[in-house]
Amino acid sequence: MAGRMSFRGAEQSDSIPEGFTLSMALMDCLPVAFFCVGAGVLATRFDSALFRVGVALVVLAGALKVCWKLVLSLARRDVRFLNRQLRYLMPVGFALALASLAVDRAKWSPASVLTHVTAMPSLAFLVAGLAGMSLMGWFARNLDGRDAKANWREQAVNAISQLCIMLAIVL
């Protein structure tokens, strides 16, 4: 296939998306960091190995996406696996985390969670974060992830959304 070659087992392309800079890669670290903090707090409150595995997969997916942008910006290489894995690892991670709610249902209280998330200011942050995640879903369907301008929009919304969800959890 023209333009592609093997790079330590990962698909690689010679076409590098324009505008992917180090600052964009560093911006991409923010949502991953905010998710780590929020999920870490939840993992200390909810003693479930399945939940922790799910969260670890989501974090791994985000970290690999950050690595993709770092490789693009610093080495000018497109190791597509680092980007494409997101569509597999992240849904599996979230599915495991959600499944843990049923599997380990004796380890958490829906009433306690509802009381926490409906109290202010957690509720305001949660609503804002979920609205941002809905917008991220629209972005995923309608924007080109290899377009730098679209990527900046996605990352700004993602960072703000993850910050709000983290605040809803920790407050």
C-alpha positions as CSV (number, residue, x, y, z in Angstrom):
1,M,0.0,0.0,0.0
2,A,1.5,3.3,-1.0
3,G,2.4,5.7,1.7
4,R,2.2,3.1,4.5
5,M,4.8,1.0,6.1
6,S,5.3,-1.1,9.3
7,F,6.5,0.8,12.3
8,R,7.2,-1.8,15.1
9,G,3.9,-3.5,14.3
10,A,1.9,-0.3,14.1
11,E,0.4,1.2,11.0
12,Q,2.2,4.3,10.0
13,S,1.5,6.9,7.3
14,D,3.8,9.4,5.6
15,S,1.0,12.0,5.5
16,I,1.2,14.1,8.7
17,P,-1.8,16.2,9.5
18,E,-1.0,19.9,9.4
19,G,-1.1,22.0,12.6
20,F,-0.6,19.4,15.2
21,T,1.8,21.2,17.5
22,L,3.4,20.4,20.9
23,S,1.0,22.9,22.5
24,M,-1.9,20.8,21.1
25,A,-0.4,17.6,22.5
26,L,0.1,19.2,25.9
27,M,-3.5,20.6,25.8
28,D,-4.6,17.0,25.2
29,C,-3.1,16.0,28.5
30,L,-5.6,18.1,30.5
31,P,-8.7,16.0,30.0
32,V,-6.7,12.8,30.7
33,A,-5.4,14.3,33.9
34,F,-8.8,15.6,35.0
35,F,-10.4,12.2,34.3
36,C,-7.6,10.5,36.3
37,V,-8.3,12.7,39.3
38,G,-12.0,12.2,39.2
39,A,-11.9,8.5,38.5
40,G,-9.2,8.0,41.1
41,V,-11.5,9.6,43.7
42,L,-14.3,7.3,42.6
43,A,-12.0,4.3,42.7
44,T,-11.2,5.1,46.4
45,R,-14.9,5.3,47.2
46,F,-16.0,2.3,45.2
47,D,-14.0,-0.8,45.9
48,S,-14.3,-2.7,42.6
49,A,-11.5,-4.3,40.7
50,L,-13.7,-4.3,37.6
51,F,-14.3,-0.6,37.9
52,R,-10.6,0.0,38.3
53,V,-9.7,-2.1,35.2
54,G,-12.3,-0.2,33.2
55,V,-10.9,3.2,34.3
56,A,-7.4,2.0,33.6
57,L,-8.4,1.2,30.0
58,V,-10.0,4.6,29.6
59,V,-6.9,6.3,31.0
60,L,-4.7,4.1,28.7
61,A,-6.7,5.1,25.7
62,G,-6.4,8.8,26.5
63,A,-2.7,8.5,27.2
64,L,-2.1,6.7,23.9
65,K,-4.0,9.5,22.1
66,V,-1.7,12.1,23.8
67,C,1.3,10.0,22.7
68,W,0.0,10.1,19.1
69,K,-0.1,13.9,19.2
70,L,3.3,14.1,20.8
71,V,4.8,11.8,18.1
72,L,3.0,13.9,15.4
73,S,4.4,17.1,16.8
74,L,7.9,16.1,17.8
75,A,8.9,13.2,15.5
76,R,6.6,14.2,12.6
77,R,5.4,10.6,12.3
78,D,1.8,9.3,12.2
79,V,1.7,6.1,14.2
80,R,-2.0,5.6,13.6
81,F,-2.5,2.8,16.1
82,L,-1.9,5.4,18.9
83,N,-4.9,7.4,17.6
84,R,-7.2,4.6,16.3
85,Q,-7.0,2.5,19.5
86,L,-9.2,5.1,21.2
87,R,-12.4,3.8,19.5
88,Y,-11.8,0.3,21.0
89,L,-10.1,0.8,24.4
90,M,-12.3,3.7,25.6
91,P,-15.7,2.0,25.0
92,V,-14.5,-1.3,26.5
93,G,-13.2,0.6,29.5
94,F,-16.4,2.5,30.0
95,A,-18.4,-0.7,29.5
96,L,-16.4,-2.5,32.2
97,A,-16.8,0.5,34.6
98,L,-20.6,0.5,34.0
99,A,-20.8,-3.3,34.3
100,S,-19.0,-3.0,37.7
101,L,-22.1,-1.1,39.0
102,A,-24.2,-4.2,38.5
103,V,-21.5,-6.8,39.4
104,D,-20.4,-5.0,42.5
105,R,-23.8,-3.5,43.4
106,A,-23.4,-4.3,47.1
107,K,-20.4,-2.0,47.3
108,W,-22.2,1.2,46.4
109,S,-25.4,3.0,47.3
110,P,-27.4,4.6,44.5
111,A,-29.2,6.8,47.1
112,S,-25.8,8.1,48.3
113,V,-24.6,8.8,44.8
114,L,-27.8,10.6,43.9
115,T,-27.6,12.7,47.1
116,H,-24.0,13.7,46.2
117,V,-24.6,14.6,42.5
118,T,-27.8,16.5,43.1
119,A,-26.2,18.8,45.8
120,M,-24.9,22.1,44.7
121,P,-22.3,22.9,43.3
122,S,-21.8,19.2,42.1
123,L,-25.1,19.3,40.2
124,A,-24.1,22.4,38.2
125,F,-20.7,21.0,37.4
126,L,-22.2,17.6,36.4
127,V,-24.8,19.2,34.1
128,A,-22.1,21.3,32.4
129,G,-19.7,18.3,32.1
130,L,-22.4,16.1,30.6
131,A,-23.5,18.9,28.2
132,G,-19.8,19.1,27.0
133,M,-19.6,15.3,26.6
134,S,-22.8,15.5,24.4
135,L,-21.1,18.1,22.3
136,M,-18.0,15.8,22.1
137,G,-20.3,13.1,20.7
138,W,-21.5,15.5,18.0
139,F,-17.8,16.5,17.3
140,A,-16.9,12.8,16.9
141,R,-19.6,12.3,14.3
142,N,-19.2,15.6,12.4
143,L,-15.6,16.8,12.7
144,D,-12.4,15.5,11.1
145,G,-10.1,14.4,14.0
146,R,-7.1,14.9,11.7
147,D,-8.0,18.6,11.2
148,A,-6.1,20.9,13.6
149,K,-8.8,23.5,14.1
150,A,-11.4,20.8,14.8
151,N,-9.0,19.2,17.2
152,W,-8.4,22.4,19.1
153,R,-12.2,22.8,19.5
154,E,-12.6,19.2,20.6
155,Q,-9.8,19.5,23.2
156,A,-11.1,22.8,24.6
157,V,-14.6,21.3,25.1
158,N,-13.1,18.0,26.4
159,A,-10.8,19.7,28.9
160,I,-13.6,22.0,30.2
161,S,-16.1,19.0,30.4
162,Q,-13.6,16.8,32.2
163,L,-12.8,19.6,34.6
164,C,-16.5,20.0,35.4
165,I,-17.0,16.3,35.9
166,M,-14.0,16.1,38.1
167,L,-15.2,19.0,40.2
168,A,-18.7,17.4,40.5
169,I,-17.0,14.3,41.9
170,V,-14.5,15.9,44.3
171,L,-16.7,18.6,45.7
